Amino acid sequence: MNKGEKGSELACEYLIYLHISNDDGEGVDLKQAQHYAEIGMKNGSQFCTRHYGSFKKLD
């Protein structure tokens, strides 16, 4: 993902989803979600760019 290879944007988006979408709140890791959003932004993901700020506010 760090190299920006094909599919890295989608991988970052999926990993963000895994770290923030837990119905009972357990296992939610906003720092990891923010980390993957940062990588996704570098690779050109509009999703990651839009949502990066919201993870930053929740720190």
Secondary structure, DSSP 8 states (H G I E B T S, - for coil): -TT--TTHHHHHHHHHHHHH--TTSTT--HHHHHHHHHHHHHTT-HHHHHHHHHHHHT-
